Amino acid sequence: MSEVLVLVDHADGAVKKPTYELLTIAKRLGEPSAVFIGAGAQGAEVAEKAKAYGAEKVYVVDDEQIKGFLVAPKAEVLQQLAEKVLSGGGGLAAILIPSTTEGKEIAGRLAIKLESGLITDAIDVADDGTTTQSVFAGNYTVTAKVTHGTPIVTVKPNSAAPQESAGAGAVEEFAATISDAAKGAQIVASQPRQATGRPELTEAAIVVAGGRGVGSQENFSVIEALADALGGAVGASRAAVDSGWMPHSYQIGQTGKTVSPQLYVANGISGAIQHRAGMQTSKTIVAVNKDDEAPIFELVDFGVVGDLHTVLPAVTEQVNKRKG
Ligand SMILES: Cc1cc2nc3c(=O)[nH]c(=O)nc-3n(C[C@H](O)[C@H](O)[C@H](O)COP(=O)(O)OP(=O)(O)OC[C@H]3O[C@@H](n4cnc5c(N)ncnc54)[C@H](O)[C@@H]3O)c2cc1C
């Protein structure tokens, strides 16, 4: 069976959930091989995790010589690895990359290097490699398939439920030759964002978002309390961000982040098209709005007409009670 390369999404060796989703998708297309570009010493630990989600092979690429050189070296690593697999004669069914900003840039560079077709922001990939994308602010669903070279597909978080299944997880170290051109830009300093203790917005299985109807920065505590009770992330509409109540990194929509959680709870959000663009592929949508004609209700699976300041604390209390 042909290999499917999956680029491991991680932060300093801590594997992120989209990796497991990609490995699950990879199994539909061929034999999953995880590609870990990071500290070599963490390779074995990462391999154990990837193996549990079906990785037959785990290529470990020590990033010592490319650390901090942005994305260009990673594209070269994948190019050389793909060429190695192809020259081995076993076949390469696809290369799956997380649809992050970095992932999409790596994918674009890789597609040029391998002269292969590229599909970005897929929300599903079928057994035959046909991808599904949600485009034009979510107004159209497009199915597409790469017809030239090795299909390179970037897949959005939450596009598949990760399924555990034991793979062989054979670790293979791979050393790429990185060109000087790929080392043209280097990160000289970075500072981690202050941790909130909540899941990353684009990866969260549950998102609780607030809009102008929340009324103030202080009132966002009701949104945060429900998010914490549910173990979810906090999001916001642009109106809430423009009002200075939440940072831009929380904005969901056309000019913010795109989320596709299992559960999206929109509170005091009217449901403008630009907001929908960032959340309408959520699996279950719940809205709390005091206006029963708010457009968000056209989208919902469950709607509550009411004042969020009354409804949310009551829901939070019930959730916390059930958690015991
Ligand atoms: C180019 C462009 C890009 C944009 N990009 C984005 C984007 O990325 N994301 C985004 O969100 N918007 C975006 N917008 C803005 C978008 O058009 C809307 O203006 C915005 O989404 C409205 O935010 P809102 O729903 O919070 O506010 P409003 O539309 O003002 O809605 C507030 C809602 O809260 C309800 N409400 C009020 N009080 C309560 C209460 N106590 N309890 C319950 N409900 C209450 C009201 O009934 C109302 O429905 C963009 C606009 C443009 C032109």
The ligand as an ORCA input file, in Angstrom:
! r2SCAN-3c Opt
* xyz 0 1
  C     -15.244     43.067      5.424
  C     -15.891     42.697      6.723
  C     -15.347     41.680      7.467
  C     -15.925     41.285      8.667
  N     -15.381     40.262      9.372
  C     -16.006     39.817     10.499
  C     -15.514     38.697     11.234
  O     -14.463     38.113     10.921
  N     -16.215     38.295     12.320
  C     -17.366     38.902     12.739
  O     -17.943     38.464     13.743
  N     -17.842     39.965     12.070
  C     -17.192     40.444     10.973
  N     -17.673     41.545     10.339
  C     -18.748     42.320     10.986
  C     -20.133     41.764     10.787
  O     -20.695     42.291      9.601
  C     -21.057     42.151     11.960
  O     -21.050     43.542     12.095
  C     -20.635     41.527     13.295
  O     -20.465     40.140     13.148
  C     -21.706     41.800     14.330
  O     -21.295     41.304     15.559
  P     -22.389     40.902     16.640
  O     -23.264     39.836     16.091
  O     -21.677     40.622     17.901
  O     -23.172     42.270     16.854
  P     -24.626     42.692     16.420
  O     -24.880     42.451     14.998
  O     -24.822     44.069     16.938
  O     -25.566     41.685     17.204
  C     -25.694     41.670     18.598
  C     -26.774     40.642     18.922
  O     -26.875     40.497     20.325
  C     -28.207     40.336     20.679
  N     -28.321     40.743     22.084
  C     -28.173     41.987     22.615
  N     -28.265     41.937     23.953
  C     -28.463     40.634     24.275
  C     -28.650     39.959     25.514
  N     -28.596     40.607     26.686
  N     -28.871     38.621     25.491
  C     -28.918     37.947     24.311
  N     -28.745     38.545     23.104
  C     -28.520     39.875     23.101
  C     -28.975     41.217     19.727
  O     -30.317     40.779     19.601
  C     -28.170     41.025     18.443
  O     -28.693     39.959     17.656
  C     -17.086     41.953      9.141
  C     -17.640     42.974      8.367
  C     -17.051     43.338      7.188
  C     -17.685     44.450      6.372
*
